[in-house]
Amino acid sequence: MSNVVHKLTKQQIDQLMSKISFDTTNVSQGMKAKTKYKNTSISVYNSNKVMFQGKDAESIASQLLPNVVPAKKNTAKSSNSQQAIQYNRYNCIGSDEAGSGDYFGPLTVCAAYVSKKNVQILKALGVDDSKRLTDAKIIELAEQLVTFIPHSLLTMNNDKYNEKQQVGWSQVKMKAVLHNEAIKNVTQKIDTEELDYIVIDQFAEAGVYKRYALSELPFNSKTKFETKGESKSIAIAAASIISRYAFVKHMDNLSRSVKMEIPKGASNKVDLTAAKLIERRGIAYLDSISKKHFANRQKAENLVQKKHK
């Protein structure tokens, strides 16, 4: 048995806990959460350290924390980033998602095709890593991109998300299925003879993605997986902007419908908002607009109980 320990930020821990189900109640002192995933024990501590224990501890850590733990370069299942492909010189489909680390709101996935002749146009528009852009800029860019970029945008609403999670689907599996479906949709809209690469913003090892995708990958030999893909492929950046746009618009509409700001992410502010919604509309309504397995749900219930003691 091997042990792997990583020190994470709070945001990285929230993202990890959104991917698979954790037990946050039956834990030892000093421990925040624990779970068993593919025969690997995972323990999250209050110190923000995460321990993976098991014979596959290293590969599981790499799968669940692709932006923290680099995949081994000597394996075919690792990211192809060591090849240093200059994707913006080629015709590419890129795919990315939004909402996976957010308690409220759906999971949105977009695949977008950017031909090499359109790369400079997108750069001139200001297409960049969506994490660097304001919501207003994302909306502005997305509303332009969807008019001329072949794309497919898929949304898994909260009811469907919770249903899949309840029957054992991890968030990684949900994303793999949606990415693969969106990519297939885009291949129906373009001349695939001109397609050079399909680039997926990596959220799991290639082998895991292919196992979860439920159907054959279109153009498997052309498919690449890249960590921090938005900085390597403008097609991924475009897909990220469109998927983020859909998520932002959903959140704006949700805020208007409940007449209060619904925050993004999974912070303490989210806990407080969820607690208010439980008091105003009940737990069933909260579940209908959120991802039930996030720790925020229990924290919100605890806040309500504490208030009424």
Buried (B, 14 or more C-beta within 10 A) or exposed (E): EEEBEBEBEEEBBBBBBBBBBBEBEEBEEEBBBBBEBBEBBBBBBEEBBBBBBBEBBBBBBBBBBBEBBBBEEEEEBBBBBEEEBEBBEBBBBBBBBBBBBBBBBBBBBBBBBBBBEBBEBBEEBEBBBBEEBEBEBBBBBBEBBBEEBBBBBBBBBBEEBBEBBEEEBBBBBBBBBBBBBBBBBBBEEBEBEEBBBBBBBBBBBBBBBBEBBEEEBBBEEBBBBBBBBBBBBBBBBBBBBBBBBBBBBBBBEBBEEBEEEBBBBBBEEBBBBBBBBBEEEEBEEBBBBBBBBBBBBBBBBEBBEEEEE
